[in-house]
Amino acid sequence: MNAVVTLTPAPVLDRTYLAEDLTVGKVNRAYEVHEYMSGKGLNVARTLHLAKHPVSAVLPIGMQDQYLLFSTPFPQILRIMPVQGRVRVNTTVVERGGRTTNINQQAIPFTQEDWHNVVETTLEQVSDMNADWLVVSGMHPKMIDTGLPIDLSELFARARELGARVGLDTSGPELKHWGRSGEVNLIKPNADELASLVGHELHTLGEVIDAGRELIETGLEIALVSLGPDGAIAITADEAVWASAVAPEVINTTGAGDAFLAGFLSQVVSPEASTAGRENGTLPKLSPEAALTTGCSWGALAVSLPTTLISSFGDAPKAVLREVDPSYTLLEKATVRY
């Protein structure tokens, strides 16, 4: 089974309020409240653990906030790196009809020493687990001394030297930089983010595939693109696989992309390919078909839940592979956002 190490550079305390509706500028009442440690990498790790995959979740946590870990599901998968500062707080309001409002706090900056220790702790986990994947997910905090975002070059290079593939799930300028750096194997943009990476709108499935291949020419191995109502597509140098799944209802979209990525990672390298690759000293062959259908299924399950915590895969909708038609017009065109 794929062994995965996740790093969440900016973990978060998630507070989710369930309300009948939200009226801006007025007092609103919640009928239910959930609070737990979260963050994109942690969400991926918890979902993989539920599916019985070996996984380790590295979390830099403020020294005053470690008490929060006692109420975190699956604490056995956590690898904690105490750092200065306090954990950020994200607030989500989910209305009965499914509309979601998010207020997310900015990431807490790192000292040079703290970031060095986070990198070393993460690489120790990659080595100890003989990991197939290192996945860095979420916001990229800035460094206190420079004001610049964290530099992932050393982490990525050393993880790949250890035989792991590198996956990146982020957005904005950081995605634009690392998505074209040749230092990562996988990125997970949505359609608008992919359009932003190539600098023009995308109207058809063929244009999405061409955009993915443009990034692959820079050294990327696979572009895993979520297409909203059109499902998702996995693009490699010589394959394009398209799939979708229908959620029974949409309650909360927060965390759906993390469940989608977890499902993909759970199947993208078969146990046989992983073993053969390790024995031969080569990266194992990817299997995007089974991976993409699992990812779509878990993603559709996630949006039908009130929080980012999946407790069972029993009700996961079945995903279907779709014939790739380059002329297919996207239901929602992809626009450049940055």
N, C-alpha and C positions, 0 to 999 in steps of 0.2 A: 504494500500500500504506500502511496505517496506520503513521505514525511515532509511536513511544512513548518517553517518558522515564520511567524509574522512579527513585524515591528510596527507599533503605533506610536509615531513620534509625539503626537499630541492627544493622549487619551483624554477622556471626558466623563464627567458625571452627567448622565442623561436623566432629566426629569420629564416625564410624559404625563400630561393632563388630558383626560378624556372628558369632553364636554358636549352638551347637546348642540350648542353652536357658540361662535365667538363673535362678540360685538366689540369692535375697536373703540377705545375711549370710555368703556363702561366696566362695571364690576361683573366678572363672569364666574360662574360656579362650576367646579369639576365634580363629576360623580365618581371618579376613580383616579388615583395617582400612582405612578410607578417611578421608582428611582433605583438606578444601578450604574455601576461602572461600565463604560462602553468605549467606542472608538472603532474605526473601520477594521483595523487589523484584528482587534479583539473579537469583533463580531464574526469575522472569517474563521478565526481559530475556534471559537465556541461551536460554530456550526460543524466544522470538520470533526471536532471531538465528539459531538453527538453522533456523527456517522462512523465513529470508531476509527478515525485516522490518527496516526501519531502526529502531534502538533505541540508547538511551544509558542506562547504569546509573550513577547517582550514588551514591558510597559515602563516607561519613565514616570515615576509618581512622586509628587511633592512630599517631602518628609512629614508634613503635618496631615497628609491625607491618606496615609496607609491604612487607617482604620476602615476606610471604605471597602477594602478588599475582603473583609470578613463577610460581607453580604453579596459578594460577586459570585455568580454561578461558575462552577468548575474551577475553583481556585487552584487545583492541582496542575493546571496547564500554564499558570502564570509564572513569569520570570521577572521579578521586580528590580528596577534600578532606581534607588532613591536619588532625587534631584532637588535643586532649590526651587522655591516657588510653590504655588497651590495649583491643584488640578482645575482645569476650566470647566464651566457648566454650560450645557446645552439644554434649552427648554423647548419642548414640542407640545403643541396643542392640537389634539385630534378631535374633530367634530363628528357627530353621529353620522353625517352623510359622507364622511371620508376625507373632507378637506383638511389639509395639514398645514400648520403654521410653525415655522422653526425660528428660534432666536439662538444663534450660536456664538459663543464667546471666542475671541481671538486666542490663538495658541500662546502659551507662556514661553518666553525665550530661554535658550540654553546658555550656560557658561561653557567655555571651551573644555574644561575638565569634565563636566557632566556629559557633554556630547561624546567625548572620547570614551568614557566609560560605557555609554549606551552602545556604541559601535562594538567595543570589545565583548560586551555581554552577548550581543546578538550573534557575533561570529563564533563565540564559544558554543552557543546553541546549535548553529548550523553544523559545526564540526562534530559535536557530541551526538547529534541525531543522524549524522550522515544524510542531511536533508536534501530532498529533491528540489525544493523551492525555498527561496527567501522572498517574502512578500512584504513590501513597505506600503502601508495604506494610510490615507488621510492627509491632514494639513501638514505643512512643513514649517515648524517654528523657525524663528530667526535666532541668530547668535547675538548675545548681549554685546560682545566687543566690536563686532563689525556692522551689525544691523542687517546682515545678509541672511538669506535662508540657509539652513543646514546644508552642508556639502556631503553628498552621498557617494562620491566617487570612490573613496577608499573602501567603504562598506561593500559596494557593488563589485569592485574588482576582486577583493579578497574572498567574497562569497562565491564568485564564479571560479576562482582558483581552487576552492574546496569542492567543486563539482556540482554546485547548486545552480539552478536557473533563477533569474531574478524577475519578479513581477512587481509592477508599480501601479497603484491605484490612487491617483490624485487629480488635481484640476488646475486650471489657470496657468500662469507663467511657468510653474514647476513642471507641469505636464508637458508644456511646449518645449522646455529645455531638455528634460530627460527622455521624452518620447523620441527625440531625434539624436540622442547622444551616442547610440550604438552600445550603451552600457547596460541596457536592460533587455530581457527576452520577451516580456509580455507587458502590454498596457491594456487598460480597460476603459476607454473613453465612451461617452455616449455620442450620439450622432452629431450634436452641436459641437462637442469638444473635438471630434474628428475633423469636422469642417474647419474649426479654428486652427488645427494643426497644419492643414494644407492650404488655408487661406482663401477658401471659396465655398459657396453653398453646394450642397449635395441634394439632388432631386431624385435620383434613381438608385437602385441596388447596385448597378454597375459602377456608378460614380463612387459609391461607398467602397466597393472592392478596389477600385483604382486608387482611392485615397489611402487605403490600408497598405496596398503594395508600394505606394510612394514612400511610406514610412519604413517598410521592410527593406527597401533599398538602402536605408541609412544604417542598417544593422539590427533592426528589430526582428524578432522571430515570429511573433504572433500578435495580431491586433484583435482583441475581443471587444466587439462593438455592440452596445445595447441600442436598439432602435425604437424604443417606446412601444407603440401599438403594433409595430411590425416585427416584434421579437428581438432576436439578436443574431449576429453573424460572427464567425471566427474566420479570420483571414491569415493565411500563411503564404509563403512564396509560391506554392503550387496547389493550394487548396482554398476553397471558400465553402463553408458549411453554414446553412441557414436553418434556424429552428424557432419555435414559439410555443408558449403555453398560456392558457387562459386561466386567470385567477377566479375563484368562485365569487369573490367580492373584493373590492379595494377599500381597506380600512386605514392603512398607514404605509406610505411608501418609503419611510425612513428605514434604511438597512436592507432594502431589497437588493441593491447592487452588491452588497457584501455577501448575501446568501447566494446570489448568482455566481460570484467569483468562487466561493467555497465549493459549490457544486461542480463547477468547471475543473477546479484543481483536483477534486476528489477522483476524477476519472481520466484526466488528460494524459497521464502516463500509467500504463498497465503495470501490475506487479512484475510480470515477466519481462517487460521492456526495461523496467527499472533495474532489475537484477542483472540482465544482460549488459546494460550500459555500464553498471558499476564494474562488472567483471572485465569488460573490454576497455575501460577507461574512457568511454565516450558518453555523451549525453543521450539518454534513451529517446526513442522515437515517440513523437506526440500522436495522440489519438483524438482528434477534435470532435468527431461525431458524437460518441458516447458522452464526452465531456460537456458539449454544448447542450444536449438535451437534458442532462442532469442539472446543469446550471439554470436553464430556463424553468425547469420544474421547481427547483428550490426558490428561485426568485419570485415566481408566481405564488408560491406558498407564503413567502414572507410578507407580501403586500396585503394578505388576508388576515394578518395578525395585528393586534393593537400595539405591540412593542417590537423591538428588534430581536427578542429572545424566541428562538424556535425550540419547542420541546419535543416534537415528534415529526417524522416525515410521512406518517401514515396517510395524511390528507393532501399530500403534495399532488397537484394536478399533473396529468401526463403531458409531456412535451412531444411535439411531432417535428420531424425533419421536413423541410420544404424544399422543393426543387428551386435551385438558384436560377432566377430569371434576371439577367442584367438590365432588361428594359423595364422592370417593375418600378412603378412610381411610388415613392415613399408616401405614406399617409400624412406624415408631418415632415416637410422639408427640413434639412439640417442647415442652420445658419451660423455664420461666424460670430462668436461672442467676445473674442479677445485677440 
